Amino acid sequence: MVVLTHQFIHPFRLPLSPPPSSRISKTKHNSIIITSSSSPMDTPQTNHLKFMDFPHLSISNKNLMVDLVSNMENTLSPDLLPSSLPPEVQYFENSSATSQGTLHIRSGTNSSLVDCILGSWIHCGLPNGGALDISTLTAYLNSKTDAPRFLIEFLQNSPNSLILILDLPPRKDLVINPEYLQTFYQETHLDELRKKLLELSEIRPYISSSLYIRALSSPTVISVSIDCESGGAARLEEIIQDHVGPIAKDMLEVWLNQCVGIERGVDESEKVELKKRDVLIKKKTVEMDLASSLPRLFGQDVADLVIKAIEKAFDIL
């Protein structure tokens, strides 16, 4: 989730407190009223379409996210179980419909290297009439492999600018495992992708104020702010279509081919350490971010449903 001061926690982000226009309404008895727009007629298929609709993104941004999700799911199809999320978790909103969210989770099969893939988009109305939009796609691997996971996230509160996080976060210490550094970050030339983006005058490095988040990132992370104040929304569209899109697709291909597509020998002691590390990161995600942000924006009942679904997928219940 994202707080309005741009501190990042995986896997998808929200403001720590909702804007005045999206305050949770209360009855005269001070009980919280929370609504979900999912109807009894909604099915997993229709709600998956809601997630893939990305209705608040620009055309180029939407096309990119749809391409990435489709490529990931199509490639990993034999290794993924169907989504089992209830409709009210797949799509949810607050009582005034100023904040909406989707959650898409597919767990891996028993024989897969994939733990789960998680996608989401969040739309929050802002007091000034604008909006904050966050879209995320991330994939976790299980302890059968030590390969990095995949993460892409867009945070946008202006038609002319956004923040992009694109990374293959490591799951081992790169200092004591130089082979890991070489295999996943040097030989894949990921740093060249980062440098290519930074050649554009509208793009600058973005540094999270959270030391914890920075500690989780790889040395080749693409963490940038894109500001097209002079060129406007049209220039931002152009950058996403011509520059961000190809780089994001290249990075996903690296992850699919080098991280999921290749078996790596992991002994039992390594599996124990990998699982311990993965669980700590997942728990930190829920504790630091979801547990405080979701209730403020969507109400406790909706937040509990969403958090429980994520904890179940993370196997940390």
Sequence and secondary structure as in RCSB ss.txt:
>XXXX:A:sequence
MVVLTHQFIHPFRLPLSPPPSSRISKTKHNSIIITSSSSPMDTPQTNHLKFMDFPHLSISNKNLMVDLVSNMENT
LSPDLLPSSLPPEVQYFENSSATSQGTLHIRSGTNSSLVDCILGSWIHCGLPNGGALDISTLTAYLNSKTDAPRF
LIEFLQNSPNSLILILDLPPRKDLVINPEYLQTFYQETHLDELRKKLLELSEIRPYISSSLYIRALSSPTVISVS
IDCESGGAARLEEIIQDHVGPIAKDMLEVWLNQCVGIERGVDESEKVELKKRDVLIKKKTVEMDLASSLPRLFGQ
DVADLVIKAIEKAFDIL
>XXXX:A:secstr
 B TT  B SS    SS  GGG   B TT  B       TT  HHHHHHHHHH TTS HHHHHHHHHHHHHHHHH
HGGGB      HHHHEEE TTSSEEEEEEEEEB TT SEEEEEEEEEEEE TTS EEEEEEEEEEE TT     E
EEEEEEEETTEEEEEEE   SS TTT HHHHIIIIITTTHHHHHHHHHTSTTEEE   S HHHHHHS TT EEEE
EE TTTHHHHHHHHIIIIIHHHHHHHHHHIIIIIISS     HHHHHHHHHHHHHHHHHHIIIIIHHHHHHHH H
HHHHHHHHHHHHHHT  
